Amino acid sequence: MNGRVDSGSESLLTRVGPALALLSVMMVILIAVIVCGNALVIVAFKMDKSLRKQSNYFLLNLAISDFLVGAFCIPVYMPYILTGKWMLGKGLCKLWLVVDYLLCTASVFNIVLISYDRYLSVTKAVSYRAKQGMTHFAVVKIAAVWILAFLLYGPAILFWEQLTGKSRVPDDECFAEFYYTWHFLLSASVVEFFSPFLSVAFFNISIYLSIRQRRLGSKKESCSPKSQDATNLYGEKAHMSVRICWNSLTLKKKSAEDGEKRSENNGLSMRCVQRSRLRQDKKIAKSLAIIVCVFAVCWAPYTLLMIVRAACRGDCVSHHWYEVTFWLLWLNSAINPFLYPLCHSSFRRAFFKILCPRQRSNIPVNLLS
């Protein structure tokens, strides 16, 4: 997400041809996955009116920011990494830096917003459902995401040179003027990574604990002495009715046998429900853990190396390792469409409607949910 090729980096054209070709193919594949995956989310939202709920607007916003990463940021960067020289001029360099920083930061803030929205849907379900049709709240939050994302790096990219009175960027290179200012990068990283990561982790852990607590609470309520007393009272009344109406030892025996069978069936049913809930809890915990871990894996290496590299002015971290870390940022834009919208049954149905319009009528609805 930074100026990524510096004067100490080796031009890729000096490397062996097969490695260069492989790198080019990998970049093209990454672009295709990012553009197609996020375009599918945008088209689904456009075609299916049932998706136009407040929570889904945040998924749309994430898809737009990630789509632009694949459609603009990576294609503009490709000639730079392949030749080792920036040949598009200073003006386009600053534009590319502003857009790249803006989109990557907006993507992070969108992930936080999505996690927060899911947190509200679980912890404040009643008020949350009441506001689903009020899309103006979503628009305000989305606007705040883009404004904050721009303010974090945009002014520094545009005006750092004027504030310091000189430029550190050679004409054939493209990186931000604050590239080696570690204290600025550390402060920005707190806002861009550390705080979002802790927020995403907190929201997702809280979601799981809240779901778990509700299920345990419902289990205790169903097994409480009060409910057992009610069951016994009901059984006694039913037993008295049978005696009064039939006055038959045979029927009483049969009723007792039926009661034992019902008790056994209830016991089996309770055990099945408990096993089902345990599987659901594990599934929820696994999906939420994946969200947090993917975010950490994609952003933590870049953030830490960026700060260390700036502190030692590039002498203690190999540039090739640094390249790997910022490509992880862009990889996150390819993963997000599969990690967020694809987990929603409503989006899956919309995707299937777009990709397989003829087969949809022959597929049972429960397979799409």
N, C-alpha and C positions, 0 to 999 in steps of 0.2 A: 504494500500500500504506500510505500515511500518511493523516492527516487531510488531506483533499484540497481542501476549499473553505474559504478563509479570508475575513476581513472585507474584504480588498481585491479579492476576486473579484467578477465581475459576474454577477448572476443570469441564468440562461439564459432566464427568462421575458421578460426585456427585449429579447431578440434576436428576429429575424424568425421568424414562425411556421414556414415551410418548413424552416429550419435546425434548429429544435427538433424538428420531426417526423422529420427525417432522422436526427438524433442518437438519438432514441428507437428508431427502427427498427433502427439499427445496434447499439444495446445489446441489443435483444431477439434479434437474429440471433446476436450473440456469445454470449449466454446459451444459446441453443438449440444452437449448435455445441459449446460446452463441455460442457453437460449430456448431450447425445445421444452425442457422441464418447466421453466417458469412461464413460458408462453402458453402452455397448456392450462396452467392455473388461471392466467388472465382471461383466456378464451372461455374457460368453464364459467367463470364469474360473469362474463358478459352474456353468455347464452342462457344460463340457468338462473331465473329470477329468484328461485327458492334459496339460493346461496347468499342473497343480498341482505345479510344480517350484520349487526354491528361487529360481532366477533370475526366474521369472515373478511371484513374490510381490512383488518390488520394483516391477515394472510395475503390478501391482494397487494397491500403496500409492500410487504416483504418480497413478494414475487416480482414486483416492478423494479425495486432496487437491485435485486439479484439479476434480473433480466438485463438491465443496463450494464451491469458488470461484464456480462458475456458479450453483449452487443457492441459496447464501446471501449471499455477499459482494456480488456485483454487484446482485441485486435489492434488497437493503437500501440500497445506495448510490444507486440510481437516483433516488428522490425528492429526495435531498439535492443531487445535481448539477443536477437540473431546476429546483428551486425556489431553491437557494442557501441553504436553511435546514435545520438538523437539527431534526426535530419528534418524535423518538422518545425523548427523555430522556437523562440522563447515564448511567444504568445500561446501557441498550442500546447507547449509544455506546461505552462501554468494552468491552462484550462483543463488539461488531462489530470494534473495533480489535484485540482479542486474537486473535479467530478469523482475521481477515484477515492479520495479520502471521504468525500461526502457519501458516496454509495456504500462503502464498506462500513462506515460508522452508522449510517441509517439502518443497514441490515442488522447490526448488533442491537440498536435501540428498538427495532421492530421485534426482535426475538424477546427482549425484556417485556415489551408491551403485550405480546402474545401470552407469555407466561403469567403476567399480571392479570390479564383478562381471564385466563383459565382459573387462576386463583380465586378471583371474584365469583366465577360461575359455580365454584364448589362451596366457598365459605359464606357467600351471600346470594344463594340461589334465587330466592323470591324476588328481591329487588333487581337482580341481574336480568332475569327473564322479562321483567316489566320494561326494561330499557333497551331490549334487543331491537325494537323497531325505530328507536331514536338514533338515526344514523349521524345526526349533527354532532353528537358526542364523539363518535369515532373520527369524524373529520377534524375536529379540534385536536384530538390526541395525535392523529397522523401529521397534521401541520406542525405540531410541537416537536415531533420526532425529526422532521426535516430541518426545522429552524435550529434546533440544538446541534444536530449533526453538522450543519454548515458552520455554526459559530465556533465549534471546537477547533477546527483546523483552517477553515476558509480564509478568515482575515489574516492569519499568520502566513499562509501561502502567498497571498496577494500583496501584503504590505511589509513583510519582514525585511526585505531589501531596503525599503525607504527608511525604516526605523534604525537599521544598523548603518546605513550610509554606504554599503557596498554589497556586492554579490559574490557568493562563494561558488556559484555553479558555472562551470565552463560552458562554452557555446555548444559543444557537441555532446553534452550530457543533460540529464533531466532529473533533478531531485529537489526536494524542498530545502529552502535556505536554513531551516532549523534542524537539518539532518544530523548534525553533531552536537546539538544543544541538549544535553542529557536531562537537565532539570526541567525543561519545557516538555520533553517527551515523557518523563516520569509523571508529571502532573496530568498531561493529556491521557496517559495510559490508565490512570486511576479512574477517569471518567469513561474512557472508551472500553476498557476491559475489566479491571478489577471490580469496580462497583457493579457493572452489568452481570459479571459472572456470579458474584455473591447474591445478587438479586434473583437471577434465574435459579440458582441452587436453592435459595430460601423458598421461593414460590412453589417450585416443584416438590420439594420435601414437604412443605405445608399441605399441598394438595393430597399427597399420598397419606400423610398422617390423618388428615381430616376424613378421607374416605375410609381409612382403616378404623378410626374411632367410631364413625357412624355404624359401620357393620358390627363392630363389637357391641355397641350400645343396643342395636336391634336384636342381637343374639341374646344379650342379658335380659332384655325386656320379654322376649318370647319364652325364656326359661325361668322367669321370676316366680316367687311363691304366689304372688297375686294371680298370675295367669294360671298357675297350677290349681289354686283354690277354685278359680272360676271353672276350670275344666272338670274338677271333682264335683262341684255343685251341679254342673250341667249333667254329669253322669248319674248323680243321685236322683235328680228329677226325672231323667229319662227312665231310670230303673223303677221308680215308684209308679210311673205311668204304665209301664209294662205290667207290673203286678196288679194294679187296679183293673186294667182293661182285660187282661188275659188270665191272671191268677194261675199260671201254669209253671211247674218246675222245669219242664222241658224247654219252654221258651226262655226262661231265666238263664238256664244253662247255655243255651244258644247265644243269648245276648252277651254273656260273660266271655264266651269264646270269640265272638265278633269283636268285643272290646279289646281282647288280647291281640287279635290280628291287627286292629286299628293302631294299637299302641306300638306293635312291632313295625308296622308300615310307617308310622310317624317317626319312629326312631331311625329307620333307614332313610326316610326323606330328609330328616335333619342332618344326618351325616353326609348325605349327597350335597345338600345346600352348603354345608360348611366346607366340604372339599372344593365345590365350585367357587365359593367366595375366596378361598385360599389361592386357587389358581388365578382368579381375577386380580387379587391383590399383588401376586407375583408378576402378572403381566403388566399391571399399571406401574409397579415399581421399576420393572425392567425398561419400559418405554420412557419413563421420566428420567431414569438414570442415563439412558442413551442420549437424550436431549442435552443434559448437563455435560456429559463426557465429550460429545461431539463438539460442543461449543468450546470446551476447555482445550481439546486437542488442536482445533483449528486456530485458536487465537493465542494461547499461552506461549508457545515457542516463539512466535514473531514478536510479541510484546516484550518478553524477557530479553531476547537477543537484540532487539532495537535499542533498549535502554543500555545494555552492556556495551554494545558497539559504539553508541554515542559517547559513553563515558571514557572509553579508551581510544576514541577517534578511529575506529576500524582496525586497530592493530592486533586485537586479541580474538577476533571472530573471523573465520574464513568467510569470504563473500559467497561461496557456493552454499554453505549452510544457511546463510541469510536468505538466499534465493529460494531455498526449499521452504523456509518458514512463511514467506509472503505468498507463495503459491498455495499454501494451505488455506490462507484467507479466501482466495478465489475458489478453492475447492469447496469451501463452506457454502458458497452460492449455488453449487451444483447439488449439494446434499439437501439443502433446505426444502425444495419442492417435494422430496420424498419423505422428509422427516416431519413436516407439518401438515400441508393439505391432504396428502395421501393417507394420513391417519384418520381423516374424517370420512365417514360413510357417505355423506352428502356429496363431497368432492369426488369420491371414487365412482359414484353413480354418474356424475356429470362427465368424468373422464371417459367412462365406458360408453356413454352416449355419444361422445365426440369421436372416439377411436373406432368403435364398432357399432355404428347406427343400425345396421341390418340385423345383427345378432341379438340386440338388446331385448327384443320382444320374446325371444326364445329362452332367455335366461331367467330363472326364478329370482324374485326380488331379494330373498334371504341370502343369496350368494353375493350380492352387491353391498350388503350392509355389514 
